[in-house]
Every structure is written in structure tokens, then in C-alpha cells.
């Protein structure tokens, strides 16, 4: 077959055979960039034909180009085809170089529980820091601060029932609430059984009881909309019953919880929790089955964690590498922050462990790696353990087989979703040969139990909190460090019960 340039030239000269035309067509489909070259030849040919031939005494007039055996329609069709092939090739190349982005994760949450004091729930238990999706909140007692994504801040006092509708709307059917609505959240709505309050950028209180409903405006202005009455405007210092007697009342801020009050009560509650934890530490340290307890209350300049277990003499203090000190669950409680590939706490659990319980208070900031370390034996093999969180949010206890036997992974369902990032969480895991199972817990509740394949004793050895060393002397090491913080870690050589783990979490 003639080369490409020859085929193009023969086409332009009108000497291309049918077989050669088929060859050119095949080349154009296989090599889209040839379409651009063919178009360039068309342009050149058209320019030459439009130019008058030069005439001189010593120049012989060239013959006119022979007539093509293809019509003008054929020429334009081939040119159009070449252009289309060129565009298609360009599109395919761009698509390969610029792939469509992956689908983004979404959240249904519209608000967040930012603080709480002495919270007791009738509905599912919610802790501060929890993003909230549309639905009912039923508070038996205590004060909860909710911040809506549009900017409104609401304090509810138990007993109360509040239904979240959207990032700018809620329905209160029982209890007291007070709201701060900045200008960017103007239009925030609270529905009640007898009417709707539309805020115009203000502070107000709402009291919904079985007998009546009252709205009190502390600052700014609200609109009161009722099904069978005209809209009423209430300004600063005014109050009104939503149904029944519509006479204006004087707003009474002292009967509603304020931000100053929740600040003071929250600080008092945190001090109480911290002191309660300190008081229980001595009893926990003396537990006969406890082999290791880091309470993270070491001096801020310290580069080691003291083992406080009374019966943990074989286990030395942990060595801090890289990790920096930060604030833990409460003011005054210390924690270690893990950020970089260097950050870890090195320790050694010598000998064999027939039964094992581990518990940790951890704040996970993100799952940036395939595996995110909690507590992992150095290397892998011969009954070593890896306690970690997978990228998709499952908590895993991996147990290596002995004498080359296959390892076993004991996973929870997906637990760490983005809504749980940045919150203190209590995790525990139990390796229990007596029941031949592994049990995982989160915040004191059983997540899952799975059957043990092998019940031989574990050999933890050298291990790390918040990171992993695969034991190689040279070469790269897999990056598995935790992105987050820890403020307590405990290890027993016995299986704790459900009730004991719930006590630890509470």
C-alpha cells in the first residue's frame, strides 16, 4: 500500500483508485490526526487553484491539473469526515487526560449538638459534637445547645420535644427554648401546634406547655403567624400568648436558659466529670487483671507515658516519638495529638497473652489512609495483633496466624463516618477464647461479635499506639499513622464484661 502522503497527493490529483480510497479511509479512522493533515492539503490545493499561473517568455505554462474523478460533494464529504475524526480523537484524548471526578460524599445533617449539660434523653442518646439530621429530639432533662447550619443557635431545656425540619426550620411541641438568630440566618422558623414564629434577626424565647404557648422577644423583632389570625409583629421587650388572650405581655428573659448560664453550667459539669474520672483512677489502676494503663496525665514536657497499672510491672513506660501534647476530653485533661508519619508511642508487651481486652478514648479527625492505627504489633506474623480503622470506617482487630497459618480479620460494620470525625469516642475490643469470639464496642455499646478461628495465645511484643513499624531494617514502611488524638489507653489480660465496658465509657 502506498504511504499516506502519496495517497493524499493522488487524491488531490484525481488519480486515486477505488482500492486506494478505501485504504485512505481506513487510515483516517485508525489515525485521527491524519484528518488535520488532509485538511491542510485541501487548503493548500484551493489556494494554488485560486492563484493565476505566472506567464513569461522563458517559462512554459504548466498544464492544468487533471480533472478529478471525484465530485466536489465527495471532496467536502471526505473533508467533513476527516474533521469529525479529528474532533473525536481530540475528545477521547481529553477525556483520558481529564477523567470525570468521583461522586462526592453527602450528608443529611442540618444542625449540630454543640454542647450539653446533664443530658438525659428519651430518644436515642446524643453526645456533644454530633451532627443532627431532620427528625425528633426528645430531651428528658438537661440543657442542649443546637446550632443550625444557617447560623441560628437554639437552647432547649428538658423536658422538651423538638423536631428538626431543615437547616432553617424546626418544630417545638413541648418545652422551653431560647434562640439567637444572627442576620445571616434571618427568616429562621419555629413551628408550634398553634402557630409559627418567623425570626427577623433577633433573640427570643418560646415556652410550649400543655396549657399555653408564649413567645418572648429579648432583642430585635419576630413575626407571629397563626392559622386563623392576621400576622402579628413583636418587638424587643414584648411577649404574647400564641393562642387565647392576645394581650401584650412583658418579655421575661430570666425564665429561659441563656448562653451565659450554659457556659457556667457546662464548665461546672466538665469539672465534675474530670474529678469523677480522677477519683475512679485509683480503683481502676488496682484491677488485678489490668496490665497497662496510660492516663496521659504526664507532665506536658514529658516524652514518656507512665504505666499506672499496679500489676503491670513487666510492662515499662511508653516512649513518645513525635506526637505533641494537646487538650483531652475536658479542660485539664491531657492528650497526645497524632498528625505526622513520625508520631507514635512505642511500648513492649512481653510474653504471651491468652485473653485480651483493650480500650481507648480516641478522637478521629479523618481516615486518610487505607489503615489507620490504634494499637499495632511491630511487624506481622506469629499471633501478633493489629487494632486499626479501615479507610471505609470499620474498626478491625487483625490477628496473625501461627506457623504460617492464615490470619483473621475481625471487623465491625462501618462506624466512623464523616459525621463522627472530631468527637471523642470510646472504643474497646475483647479477645475471648472462653467464648471463642472477638467483641467490638463503641461508646459502651456492643457493635459486633465474631467467631474466633484460632484461640492460641497472642504475642504482642513491641507495639505502637497511633502508628506502625513493619519491622524492616531498610526500605519504605507503609504509612498507617492515626490522624487524631488519644487521652487514655488500657489493656487487660482478662475479658471484660459488657457492663464493665459500659462503665468505662460512661
C-alpha positions in Angstrom: 0.0 0.0 0.0 1.4 3.5 -0.9 2.4 5.7 2.0 -0.1 8.2 3.4 1.4 11.3 1.7 1.2 9.5 -1.7 -2.4 8.6 -1.1 -3.3 12.2 -0.2 -1.4 13.5 -3.2 -3.1 11.1 -5.6 -6.5 12.0 -4.2 -5.8 15.7 -4.8 -4.6 14.9 -8.4 -7.7 12.8 -9.1 -5.6 9.6 -9.7 -6.7 7.7 -6.6 -8.1 4.3 -7.3 -11.1 2.8 -5.5 -8.9 0.4 -3.6 -6.5 3.3 -2.6 -9.6 5.4 -1.5 -10.6 2.5 0.8 -7.0 2.4 2.2 -7.1 6.2 2.9 -10.4 5.9 4.6 -9.1 3.1 6.8 -6.0 5.2 7.7 -8.2 8.1 8.7 -10.2 6.0 11.1 -7.1 4.4 12.6 -5.1 7.7 12.9 -7.4 10.7 13.6 -4.5 13.1 13.4 -4.3 12.4 9.6 -7.6 14.3 9.3 -5.9 17.5 10.2 -3.1 16.9 7.7 -5.7 16.2 4.9 -7.5 19.5 5.7 -4.2 21.3 5.4 -3.6 19.8 1.9 -7.2 20.9 0.9 -6.4 24.4 2.0 -3.1 24.4 0.0 -4.7 23.0 -3.1 -7.5 25.5 -3.0 -5.0 28.4 -2.7 -3.0 27.1 -5.6 -6.1 26.8 -7.8 -7.2 30.3 -6.9 -3.8 31.8 -8.0 -3.3 32.6 -11.7 -0.4 30.9 -13.3 2.7 33.1 -14.0 3.4 33.8 -17.7 6.9 34.7 -19.0 8.7 34.3 -22.2 11.1 31.7 -20.8 8.5 29.9 -18.7 6.3 27.2 -20.2 2.7 27.5 -18.9 2.1 24.3 -16.8 -0.8 22.2 -17.8 -4.0 22.5 -15.8 -4.3 19.9 -13.1 -6.2 16.9 -14.5 -9.8 16.6 -13.7 -10.6 14.6 -10.6 -12.8 11.6 -10.9 -14.5 12.6 -7.6 -17.1 15.4 -7.4 -16.9 18.4 -5.2 -19.6 16.8 -2.9 -17.2 13.9 -2.5 -14.4 16.2 -1.5 -16.5 18.0 1.1 -17.8 14.7 2.5 -14.3 13.3 3.0 -13.2 16.7 4.5 -16.1 16.6 6.9 -15.4 13.0 7.8 -11.7 13.9 8.4 -12.7 16.9 10.6 -15.1 14.7 12.6 -12.4 12.0 13.1 -10.0 14.7 14.3 -12.5 16.1 16.8 -13.4 12.6 18.0 -9.7 11.8 18.6 -9.2 15.1 20.4 -12.3 14.5 22.6 -11.1 11.0 23.5 -7.7 12.3 24.4 -9.1 15.0 26.6 -11.4 12.5 28.3 -8.5 10.2 29.1 -6.4 13.1 30.4 -9.2 14.7 32.4 -11.4 12.0 33.9 -14.7 12.9 35.5 -14.4 13.4 39.3 -15.6 10.8 41.6 -19.0 11.2 43.2 -18.7 13.3 46.4 -19.9 12.1 49.8 -23.0 13.8 51.1 -24.6 14.4 54.5 -28.2 14.7 55.5 -27.4 16.7 58.7 -28.9 20.2 59.1 -27.6 21.1 62.6 -25.1 20.1 65.3 -25.4 19.5 69.0 -22.5 21.7 70.2 -22.9 21.5 74.0 -24.9 19.8 76.6 -25.3 19.9 80.4 -26.6 16.8 82.4 -28.3 15.5 79.3 -30.8 12.7 79.7 -32.6 11.6 76.5 -36.0 10.0 75.9 -34.9 9.5 72.3 -31.6 8.0 71.2 -28.6 9.3 73.2 -26.7 12.1 71.5 -23.4 13.5 72.7 -22.0 17.0 72.0 -20.3 17.3 68.6 -22.9 15.1 66.9 -24.3 16.4 63.5 -28.1 16.2 63.5 -30.3 15.1 60.6 -34.0 16.0 60.3 -36.0 14.2 63.0 -37.2 14.3 66.6 -35.1 15.2 69.6 -36.8 14.2 72.9 -34.9 15.6 75.9 -35.9 14.3 79.3 -33.7 16.7 81.3 -30.7 18.9 81.0 -29.9 21.7 78.6 -28.8 21.2 74.9 -27.3 23.7 72.6 -28.1 23.2 68.9 -26.5 25.2 66.1 -28.3 25.1 62.8 -26.3 25.2 59.6 -27.9 28.5 58.5 -26.5 30.1 61.7 -29.3 30.1 64.3 -28.4 28.9 67.8 -31.1 27.3 70.0 -31.0 26.2 73.6 -33.6 23.6 74.7 -34.4 22.8 78.3 -35.7 19.3 79.2 -38.3 18.1 79.2 -38.7 19.1 75.6 -39.6 17.8 72.2 -38.0 19.4 69.1 -38.3 18.3 65.5 -35.5 19.4 63.1 -37.1 20.1 59.7 -34.2 21.8 57.8 -31.2 24.0 58.4 -33.5 27.0 58.9 -36.6 25.4 60.5 -37.8 23.4 63.5 -41.0 22.4 65.3 -41.4 22.5 69.0 -44.3 20.6 70.6 -43.2 20.7 74.2 -40.8 22.5 76.5 -38.8 25.7 76.6 -36.3 27.1 74.1 -34.4 30.3 73.5 -32.9 31.3 70.2 -30.2 33.6 68.9 -30.6 34.4 65.2 -27.8 36.4 63.5 -28.6 38.5 60.4 -27.3 35.7 58.0 -30.0 33.3 59.5 -32.9 35.8 59.1 -36.1 34.0 58.4 -35.4 31.2 60.8 -38.8 29.5 61.7 -40.1 27.7 64.8 -43.4 26.0 64.4 -45.7 25.2 67.3 -49.1 23.4 67.5 -50.8 26.8 67.5 -48.7 29.0 65.2 -45.3 29.8 63.6 -42.6 32.2 64.7 -40.5 33.8 61.9 -37.4 35.5 63.2 -36.1 38.7 61.6 -32.7 38.5 63.1 -33.1 38.6 66.9 -33.2 36.8 70.2 -36.4 35.3 71.6 -37.8 32.6 73.9 -40.6 30.1 73.4 -42.5 28.3 76.1 -44.7 25.5 74.9 -46.8 23.8 77.7 -50.0 21.8 77.7 -51.9 24.9 78.9 -50.5 27.6 76.6 -47.7 28.8 74.3 -45.9 32.1 74.8 -43.2 33.8 72.8 -40.9 36.4 74.4 -38.7 38.8 72.3 -35.5 39.8 74.0 -33.9 41.6 71.1 -35.0 42.6 67.6 -38.3 41.5 66.1 -40.3 38.4 65.2 -43.4 37.7 63.2 -46.2 35.5 64.7 -48.3 33.7 62.1 -51.5 31.9 63.2 -53.9 29.9 61.1 -57.0 32.0 61.9 -55.5 35.4 62.7 -53.6 38.1 61.0 -49.8 38.2 61.3 -48.6 40.0 64.4 -45.2 41.7 64.9 -43.5 41.5 68.3 -40.5 43.8 69.1 -37.9 43.9 71.8 -39.3 43.6 75.3 -42.7 42.3 74.2 -44.3 38.9 74.7 -47.6 37.3 73.8 -49.6 34.1 74.2 -49.8 32.4 70.8 -53.4 31.4 71.4 -56.2 32.6 73.6 -55.7 36.0 75.2 -53.6 38.1 72.7 -52.8 40.9 75.1 -49.2 42.1 75.0 -47.0 41.0 77.9 -43.6 41.9 79.1 -40.8 39.7 78.0 -39.1 37.8 80.8 -35.6 36.6 79.9 -34.9 35.2 83.4 -37.3 32.3 82.9 -35.2 31.0 79.9 -31.8 29.4 79.8 -29.1 31.8 78.4 -25.8 31.3 76.8 -24.1 32.6 79.9 -26.0 30.1 82.0 -25.0 27.2 79.8 -21.4 28.4 79.8 -21.3 28.3 83.6 -23.2 25.0 83.9 -21.1 23.4 81.2 -17.8 24.4 82.9 -19.2 23.0 86.2 -20.2 19.8 84.6 -16.8 19.3 82.9 -15.0 19.9 86.2 -17.3 17.3 87.9 -16.7 14.7 85.1 -12.9 15.3 85.3 -12.9 15.0 89.1 -15.0 11.9 88.9 -12.6 10.4 86.5 -9.6 11.2 88.7 -11.3 9.6 91.7 -12.0 6.4 89.8 -8.5 6.1 88.5 -7.0 4.6 91.7 -9.6 1.8 91.8 -9.1 1.1 88.1 -5.3 1.0 88.4 -5.6 -1.6 91.1 -7.7 -4.0 89.0 -5.9 -7.4 89.2 -6.3 -8.1 85.5 -5.0 -4.7 84.4 -1.5 -4.9 82.8 -1.2 -1.4 81.2 -2.9 1.9 81.7 -1.8 5.2 80.2 -3.9 8.1 81.6 -2.0 10.7 79.6 -1.7 13.0 82.7 2.1 13.0 82.5 3.9 16.4 82.6 3.4 18.3 79.4 7.2 18.3 78.8 7.4 14.6 79.3 8.4 12.3 76.4 7.1 9.1 78.0 3.8 7.8 79.3 3.8 6.2 82.7 2.1 2.8 83.1 -0.2 3.2 86.2 -1.3 -0.4 86.4 -0.4 -1.7 89.8 0.0 -5.3 88.4 1.8 -4.2 85.2 5.4 -4.5 86.4 6.5 -6.3 83.3 5.4 -3.6 81.0 7.6 -0.5 81.0 6.5 3.1 80.3 5.8 4.1 76.8 8.1 6.2 74.8 6.6 9.2 72.9 8.0 9.8 69.4 7.0 13.0 67.5 3.4 13.3 68.9 2.6 16.6 70.7 0.6 17.3 73.8 -2.9 18.8 73.5 -6.2 19.1 75.4 -8.2 15.9 76.1 -11.9 15.3 76.8 -12.1 18.1 79.4 -10.2 21.2 80.4 -7.2 20.0 82.5 -7.2 16.5 80.8 -4.2 16.0 78.6 -4.0 14.1 75.4 -1.5 13.3 72.6 -2.0 14.5 69.1 -1.0 12.3 66.1 -0.5 14.2 62.9 2.6 13.1 61.1 4.1 9.9 59.9 6.6 10.2 62.7 4.0 10.4 65.6 3.7 7.3 67.8 4.1 5.8 71.3 6.5 2.8 71.5 6.0 0.1 74.1 6.6 -3.6 74.7 4.1 -6.2 75.9 6.3 -9.2 76.6 5.3 -12.9 76.7 2.0 -14.4 75.7 -1.5 -13.1 76.3 -4.2 -15.8 76.5 -7.1 -13.4 76.9 -7.1 -9.7 76.0 -9.2 -6.6 76.4 -8.1 -3.2 75.1 -9.9 0.2 75.5 -9.1 3.7 74.2 -10.5 7.1 74.2 -9.8 8.5 70.8 -10.7 11.5 68.6 -10.5 10.6 64.9 -10.0 13.6 62.7 -10.1 11.7 59.4 -9.4 8.4 57.7 -6.7 9.5 55.3 -5.1 6.1 54.7 -6.1 2.5 53.9 -5.3 1.5 57.5 -5.3 4.0 60.4 -3.6 2.7 63.5 -4.9 2.5 67.0 -2.6 -0.2 68.6 -0.4 -2.4 66.4 2.3 -5.0 67.0 5.5 -4.3 65.2 5.7 -6.5 62.0 3.2 -9.2 61.2 3.1 -12.9 61.9 3.0 -15.5 64.7 -0.1 -14.3 66.7 0.7 -10.6 66.5 -2.3 -8.2 66.5 -3.3 -5.1 64.6 -6.1 -2.9 66.0 -6.9 -0.2 63.4 -9.6 1.6 61.5 -10.0 1.0 57.8 -10.5 3.8 55.3 -14.2 3.0 54.9 -14.7 3.4 58.7 -14.7 -0.1 60.1 -12.8 -1.0 63.3 -10.6 -4.0 62.8 -8.8 -6.4 65.0 -6.4 -8.4 62.8 -4.8 -11.5 64.3 -1.9 -13.1 62.5 -1.8 -16.9 62.3 0.9 -19.0 63.9 3.4 -21.2 62.0 2.3 -19.7 58.7 -1.4 -20.2 59.2 -3.8 -17.7 57.6 -4.5 -14.5 59.5 -8.0 -13.5 60.6 -9.6 -10.0 60.4 -12.5 -9.2 62.8 -14.3 -6.2 61.5 -17.2 -4.1 62.8 -19.8 -2.6 60.4 -18.9 0.9 59.2 -18.8 3.1 62.3 -16.6 6.1 61.6 -18.5 8.1 59.1 -17.5 11.8 58.5 -20.3 12.8 61.0 -18.2 11.1 63.8 -14.9 12.9 63.0 -13.6 15.3 65.6 -15.6 13.7 68.5 -14.2 11.8 71.5 -15.2 8.2 71.1 -14.6 5.2 73.5 -13.6 2.0 71.7 -13.0 -1.4 73.2 -12.2 -4.8 71.8 -12.2 -8.2 73.6 -10.3 -11.4 72.5 -12.1 -14.1 74.5 -11.0 -17.7 73.9 -13.5 -18.9 76.6 -16.5 -17.9 74.3 -14.4 -18.3 71.2 -15.2 -14.8 69.9 -14.0 -11.3 69.4 -16.3 -8.5 70.6 -16.1 -4.8 69.5 -17.6 -1.9 71.4 -18.2 1.8 70.8 -19.2 4.2 73.5 -20.0 1.4 75.8 -22.4 -0.5 73.4 -21.7 -3.8 71.7 -21.0 -3.2 67.9 -20.4 -6.8 66.8 -19.2 -10.2 67.8 -17.4 -12.6 65.5 -16.2 -16.2 65.8 -12.6 -16.9 66.6 -10.9 -19.2 64.0 -7.9 -19.8 66.3 -7.7 -19.4 70.1 -4.0 -19.7 70.7 -2.4 -17.1 72.9 -1.4 -13.7 71.4 2.2 -12.5 71.2 2.0 -8.7 71.0 5.7 -7.9 71.7 7.0 -4.5 70.5 4.0 -2.3 69.6 2.9 1.2 68.9 0.0 3.5 69.7 -1.2 5.6 66.7 1.3 4.1 64.2 3.0 1.0 62.9 6.5 -0.2 62.1 6.6 -3.3 59.8 9.9 -4.3 61.3 12.0 -3.9 58.2 15.6 -2.6 58.6 15.7 -0.8 55.3 13.3 0.4 52.7 10.0 2.2 53.0 7.3 1.5 55.6 3.6 1.6 55.0 2.0 4.8 56.3 -0.7 3.9 58.8 -0.4 6.7 61.4 -3.6 7.9 63.1 -5.0 11.4 62.3 -6.4 12.4 65.7 -5.7 12.2 69.4 -5.8 9.8 72.4 -6.2 10.6 76.1 -6.4 7.2 77.7 -5.4 3.6 76.8 -5.9 0.5 78.9 -5.1 -3.2 78.4 -6.2 -6.3 80.5 -5.3 -9.9 80.3 -8.9 -10.9 81.0 -12.2 -10.5 79.1 -14.2 -7.5 80.4 -18.0 -7.9 80.5 -20.5 -5.7 78.7 -21.3 -4.0 81.9 -17.7 -3.2 82.8 -17.0 -1.7 79.3 -20.2 0.4 79.6 -18.9 1.7 82.9 -15.6 2.6 81.3 -17.3 4.5 78.6 -19.6 6.5 80.9 
